[in-house]
Amino acid sequence: MRRLTRFARWLTMSSSLLLAAGAASAGFAPGPIALAVDARDAPSKIFHVRMSIPVSPGQLPLSYPKWIPGEHAPNGPLTDVAGLRISGAGKSLAWERDLVDMYTIRCTVPEAVKSVEVSFDFLAAAGPRGYSSAASCTPELMVLSWNQVLLYPAGQPSDKLTYQASLQLPSAWKYGTALPVQGESAGSIRFAPTSLTMLVDSPVLAGMNFRRVDLAPGATPHQYLDMACDSKIGLAMPDDQVTKYRQLMAEAYALFGARHFREYHFLLSLSDHVAHFGLEHHESSDDRSWERMWLDEDKRIAASNLLAHELAHSWNGKYRRPAGLATPNYQEPMKGNLLWVYEGLTQYIGFVLANRSGVRTPQQTRDALALAAAELDNRPGRTWRPLLDTAVEAQLLYDAPPEWASWRRGTDFYNEGLLLWLEADVTIRQLTRGKHSLDDFCKEFHGGPGGPPKVVPYGFEDLVSTLNGIAPHDWRGFFEARLHSLSPRAPLGGIEHGGWRVAYTDSMSPYMKSIAKARENIDLRFSLGLLVADGKEGQGLIQDVIPGSPAAKAGVAPGVTLVAVNGRRWSKEELLDAVRATKGGEPLELLVDNGEFYRTSKLQYRGGQRYPHLVRAAGAPDLLSEILASHAPPVK
């Protein structure tokens, strides 16, 4: 058995070496690759692709991007490629898929053929759950991610490949992108030649209902908020919000002291029919939210960290990038062990910038921090899985189901990273008696001379060294203790030493109310240990149960549907009233439907409703408010 395992390992290794050797001597010839994407059928969720690749005779391996930057996972949507054909000199060329790396195909280029033509369709009919390969098109708008509509010569560094791209849009659609435009004619947009790296890093947002907001009028580099929406009314961004997002750009520059983009575009798609997430790029961000984000205050508050987080990534994640994520092409596996910096520090910076700019009020900021802290402080999974492991396994955890999330743990490096870097900020301020802060680290680590996009990789030692230059301390021990901790308690030192503490009351904060309304759920995690769906779809579905909670002890599990509360058909009001009544000693009994089976569970609970808040710690300096204070002059 051991010999067979060794042989299989040798065979796999040999295949990879042959692929690499083939790439080095492939039939690819230097020169720009022409890429034409016809998106006129985007409302029908299909893109038509044609490519012309310069070649020389011999075997030509071509790869479809597998590891997608910013998604930190091998989730290139290969199964959505259909109708692939390759030809040379007018004759069809047969191709075969690699048996090990299914993202790579090969064909043989005959003598005298100078270029091969590649055509295929990309099927954009994915569901709404996921990231860029999930739903990206509606009848009114689309987001084009270039990595989904191209092949590239296998093994070649993406920086060394030049693409000449063009795009056809549906009639009367307008677009936004950070990709430089060379010209437009006959309904086709011609983009300036660029590296494959920058092409993939520059998505296009387009739609029938489109609006551009200038976030830095009269200034250079240009900075825009480009929006496409499923309705015209959804583009009605209030004037006060325009001012706040202009302030966001000013606060980011005040923090970092330099820019690493030629111009910047928020690409905001507003639709209830596309996946909701944010994906960072050097000069833009792919931001997706509800159609009525600007019209519904609850949805606006729920999305209030989205753009600030993605903007911060231009510096932290795109310009400065962990070495394990700075791969030369889209087939080499990424290593996520520093995602607590890439995403965690960005979560903290976005949290700070949203408040400094006014996108969030101080009360909303504190309430958001209280909720994040309480979620992590009530997560039993932290007793077996350390924070570092959530980063290492991120490529799988991003797609983990929501059931039993508190026991499995998911991509906790976002919000636990926020707590960790808040504590680092507070520590620097205490060590230096207020002379320095994490702002100084950001300027030193992410600032530099500024200019066009580039990547400066780093490792853990670079972080430690830079922090020690600002405030000498055992930063290695500081981070390692928290990264490897199996304590059931979340790292709340930044909150507590920042002059605040987490407390629980029987009233939900306005921020939590907005989150619950926007996400359509009932959050009883801090009382019964339940999260219950309250939307049009899946109403009453118990989305998660916290192990060890009253609900879990009574046998309630995720994935079942709530039917009745204390013998009466359930409703949100009935459930909340029943929880409130437990404080007076009233019983609580839940009837749930598990497929064809019904079960009644009696919960042993007497605590009433319970929700987290931040309250001031008596006599302690309010460092949190100092951190959140505006740093840039007000903009108009």
C-alpha positions, -999 to +999 in steps of 0.1 A: +000+000+000+028+024+009+046+016-025+013+023-043+010+056-025+045+066-034+039+057-070+008+077-071+026+107-056+054+103-081+029+101-110+012+133-098+045+151-094+057+139-128+025+152-144+030+186-128+067+187-139+057+178-174+031+205-175+056+231-163+082+219-188+055+219-215+046+255-206+082+266-208+085+252-244+049+256-254+035+267-287+029+301-274+046+330-291+052+364-276+027+391-285-006+405-274-036+381-270-068+395-284-099+389-263-134+399-275-164+395-252-199+398-265-221+406-235-252+415-255-269+384-241-260+392-205-297+396-197-301+360-207-271+352-185-246+342-212-214+357-225-198+349-259-160+348-260-135+349-289-097+349-285-068+351-308-035+338-293-001+341-311+016+307-313+044+287-327+043+250-338+042+225-310+020+216-280+000+245-266-013+241-230-040+267-220-053+273-185-086+286-172-080+307-141-085+286-110-073+305-079-091+338-079-073+368-062-094+382-033-114+350-031-085+331-017-098+298-032-097+276-062-132+285-073-128+296-109-161+286-124-148+260-149-181+242-151-197+273-166-175+271-197-194+256-227-189+253-264-151+254-264-136+253-298-100+259-310-089+264-347-058+274-366-055+286-402-092+279-406-090+243-394-104+229-362-078+217-337-085+188-313-079+195-276-077+173-245-081+181-208-053+174-184-062+143-162-049+159-130-053+197-135-087+199-152-084+237-156-057+230-183-063+218-218-038+210-246-038+212-283-011+207-310-003+237-332+006+226-368+035+240-388+029+275-403+001+284-380+009+318-364-022+321-342-050+300-329-086+311-325-104+301-293-142+305-288-165+295-260-196+307-240-196+315-203-228+305-187-236+331-160-268+314-147-254+307-112-274+310-080-272+340-057-250+324-030-212+328-033-188+353-048-179+365-083-189+332-099-224+334-083-252+354-098-238+385-116-264+393-142-300+405-143-321+418-172-309+453-161-273+450-151-241+428-151-207+425-136-180+411-159-151+394-141-125+389-168-110+357-153-143+340-162-141+347-199-105+339-209-078+313-212-041+320-209-009+301-219-003+276-190+025+283-166+032+319-179+033+347-152+003+368-155+024+400-153+042+389-185+011+384-207-005+413-226-042+413-235-060+435-259-096+433-247-129+445-262-165+443-249-199+447-265-228+457-242-265+455-247-279+486-264-281+518-243-262+502-214-236+524-197-205+511-178-178+518-153-144+502-149-109+512-139-095+496-170-082+523-194-103+527-225-087+531-259-118+539-279-155+530-287-171+524-320-201+504-334-212+495-299-178+480-289-155+492-262-118+488-269-096+487-239-059+497-239-035+468-240-027+457-204-012+428-185-033+398-177-028+407-140-044+441-144-071+428-168-083+403-142-080+430-116-103+454-134-139+441-136-166+460-155-200+470-141-227+479-167-264+484-168-294+501-182-298+522-151-264+537-144-251+566-124-216+580-117-208+600-086-176+620-085-161+615-051-132+639-055-145+667-078-116+686-095-089+664-079-065+639-093-065+610-093-101+607-102-123+588-077-158+576-086-187+557-073-202+539-103-236+524-097-259+501-118-293+492-104-323+471-113-344+502-111-339+539-117-351+549-083-325+528-066-298+551-079-312+580-057-282+582-034-290+610-009-268+641-010-256+636+026-244+601+017-225+615-012-207+639+012-199+610+036-184+589+009-163+618-003-151+621+033-143+584+032-118+589+004-103+619+023-100+598+055-083+569+037-057+592+022-051+609+056-046+575+071-022+560+045-005+591+032-002+578-004-024+562-031-015+532-053-040+537-081-042+558-112-079+564-105-104+545-083-139+532-090-163+517-065-184+494-088-217+491-069-244+468-082-277+473-066-299+443-070-318+416-050-309+391-077-271+390-076-248+376-050-241+401-022-204+406-012-174+428-019-143+419-038-112+441-038-090+453-067-061+477-069-081+505-086-117+494-081-139+472-060-168+449-069-194+459-044-229+442-044-258+451-022-296+454-021-315+472-048-329+497-023-297+502-003-300+540-006-337+540+000-341+517+030-322+529+061-320+494+076-303+481+044-280+511+042-269+506+078-264+469+072-241+476+042-223+505+059-190+487+062-189+473+027-173+501+007-150+512+035-136+477+038-131+472+001-114+506-003-089+498+025-079+467+005-063+489-022-036+494+003-038+463+025-042+433+003-035+446-031-004+469-026+009+451+005+001+414+001+011+383+021+038+364+001+016+333+002-012+351-017+011+369-042+012+340-067+026+344-102-005+331-120-039+317-114-030+280-111-005+282-082-022+274-049-025+303-024-015+301+013-039+319+036-021+318+069-018+356+069-055+363+061-059+376+097-038+405+083-051+407+047-088+405+058-086+411+096-066+443+095-088+455+065-119+448+086-104+470+114-094+498+090-128+497+073-144+498+108-124+529+117-127+547+083-165+542+082-168+561+115-142+588+108-160+596+075-195+596+090-207+567+070-215+552+104-224+571+135-203+566+166-232+547+182-236+525+152-199+518+153-200+508+189-230+487+184-213+469+155-183+463+176-205+449+205-222+425+181-190+412+166-174+408+200-205+390+214-207+366+184-171+356+189-174+354+227-203+329+223-186+306+198-178+272+213-158+263+182-129+285+194-121+258+221-109+234+194-101+255+163-076+284+168-080+316+148-049+308+127-066+276+114-096+295+102-072+314+079-053+284+067-086+266+058-103+297+044-105+282+009-129+256+022-146+276+050-158+303+026-183+278+012-191+261+045-229+258+052-244+281+079-256+252+101-235+247+132-213+277+122-206+285+159-192+250+165-174+246+131-161+282+130-159+299+097-140+329+083-136+343+118-103+360+108-125+390+096-141+401+129-116+384+152-090+402+132-109+434+139-106+427+177-070+417+174-059+448+156-080+471+179-061+456+208-028+462+189-038+499+183-048+504+220-015+487+230+006+511+209-012+541+223-006+529+259+031+520+252+038+554+237+015+574+260-005+585+230+024+596+208+019+568+183-010+545+171-017+520+144-022+549+120+016+552+121+019+516+112-004+520+083+015+550+069+048+531+073+037+497+060+011+507+034+021+542+024+053+546+004+058+569-026+024+561-042+019+558-079+005+531-102-005+497-089+021+472-078+025+444-053+049+445-024+048+411-007+055+406+030+058+380+057+051+378+095+086+391+103+079+423+083+048+430+105+067+424+137+097+445+126+075+475+115+055+474+147+086+473+168+099+504+150+068+523+161+064+509+196+090+483+209+071+453+223+069+415+221+047+417+191+056+382+180+043+368+213+013+392+212+001+378+179+011+342+184-007+339+217-039+351+201-035+332+168-031+299+186-054+304+216-081+278+224-097+300+250-135+300+250-134+338+254-128+362+225-099+386+226-117+416+241-086+434+254-089+462+228-124+470+240-117+467+277-084+486+276-100+511+252-123+522+279-154+501+272-169+467+281-195+444+266-227+442+285-261+425+279-295+440+283-331+430+273-333+456+245-319+453+210-298+482+198-310+501+167-280+488+148-289+452+156-325+459+147-314+471+113-291+441+108-320+417+117-344+435+093-320+437+064-309+400+068-344+389+076-337+369+108-345+368+145-313+368+166-317+349+198-281+336+199-273+354+232-304+340+250-318+307+236-288+301+213-309+303+181-308+322+148-342+320+131-350+331+095-378+356+092-380+363+054-403+354+026-382+323+019-374+299+046-395+316+072-391+299+106-360+280+095-336+276+124-303+287+107-280+279+136-279+266+171-251+273+196-238+241+213-243+242+250-271+268+247-306+262+262-319+253+226-291+228+220-296+212+254-333+207+245-324+190+213-332+218+188-308+216+158-301+237+127-321+230+096-354+224+112-384+247+109-402+263+138-439+255+138-453+266+172-443+283+204-460+272+236-487+254+216-495+283+193-486+288+157-453+307+157-447+343+146-419+367+153-440+385+180-451+352+196-416+340+198-402+372+213-430+375+238-424+340+249-387+346+254-394+378+273-418+359+296-392+334+307-378+361+329-410+358+350-407+320+351-430+312+322-422+279+304-409+279+268-418+250+245-410+249+208-426+226+182-403+220+151-407+203+118-378+181+107-389+168+073-417+143+080-410+144+117-422+167+145-406+173+178-416+192+209-386+207+229-389+222+264-362+248+270-348+253+305-343+290+303-352+319+326-331+348+312-355+367+290-343+386+259-305+393+259-286+415+235-250+429+235-240+466+240-209+485+247-209+505+280-182+528+293-158+514+318-158+538+348-126+557+352-108+543+321-095+566+293-118+565+262-092+554+237-118+539+214-133+573+208-098+587+201-092+560+175-125+567+158-121+605+157-119+621+122-084+628+108-092+647+076-106+681+071-143+681+062-151+679+025-181+695+008 
